[in-house]
Amino acid sequence: MSIARIKIISRNVKDANSIASQITDIAKTINIKFRGPIFLPTRRLKITTRKTPCGDGSHTYERWEMRIHKRLVEIDGSDQALRQVMRIPVPDTVQIEMSLS
């Protein structure tokens, strides 16, 4: 039987966790094997800039950070499970990658 790997990528932790929990709930109701959610490393994108664009004045900086959270869920690739996973409403802040192996 094939295994579906579902990778969830989001800037918002709550959205990523809610999608992962919905997928695991689907797997539990259908009684298929699943693994996850597996927490993948969080990527931090940091940018430090000067507050004054001309360079005069005090040496003050603004620090910006964006975190990208990733989750991985593996389920058996049954047709019924994949159809229900495709029906999950996904917010704009979440990106889902699905692969069958």
N, C-alpha and C positions, 0 to 999 in steps of 0.2 A: 504494500500500500504506500502511496506517496505521502510525503509530509509537506505541509504548507508552512513556510516561515513568514511571519508577518512582522515587519519592522515599523515601529511607530516613532515618528520624529516630530517634536513640538517645542515651541518656546515656552509654553505654559505647562507646568507640571500636572495641574489638575485635569486638563484635557487629555494628556497622554495617559494618565492613570485611569481615567474613566473609560476610555476606548479599550484599554487593555483588560479592564475588569469586565466590560461587556463581552469581549471575545472569550474570556475564560468562562463566563456564565453560559454562553452558547455551548461551549464544549462540555460543560457539566450537565446541561439539560439533555443533550443528545447522547451522552455517555460515550464519548470518544476520548482517546488519550491526548493529553496536552502537557506542555511544559511552559511555565512562565507565570507571570511576566518576569523576564530576565532583564535586570537593570544594566544597561550598557553605560560606559563612561560619559559623563556630562561634559560637553564641550563649552569652554568659556572663551568668548571673543571679547578682548579688552581693548579699549581705545582711550588714550590720555591726550588731552589737548589743552593749549593755553586758553585762558578766558579772554585775554585781550589779543585781537588779531594783529595789532601793529607791533607788539613787543614792548611797548612802554608800560610803565606802572609796576604794580606788584607782581611777583612771580606766583600766580595762583593758577591752579590746574583744575580741569573738570575730568572726572574719571567715569567712563561709560562701560557698561558690561552687559553682554547678552549671553544668556545661557541656553544651550540647545540640549534638550533631554531626549534620550532614546530608550525605547523598550522593545523587547523581542518576545514574541509568543509563537510557539510551535504547536500546531495541531495536526491531526490526521487529515489527509486531503479528501474527505468524503464530499460528495456533491451537495448533500443537504447542509453540511456545516458551512461550506464556502458560499452557498447562496445566502445564508443568513448573515454571514460576515459582510457580504457585499451590501446588505440592506441597512447596515448601521449608519445613522446620520453622522457625518464627519464635519467638525467645525473647520473654519478657514485656517486656523492656526496649526492644524495637524496635517502631517503628510504621512501616507501609508504606502509601504512597499511590500508587495506580496510575491513570493517565489515558491514554485513547486519543485521538489526534488525526490 
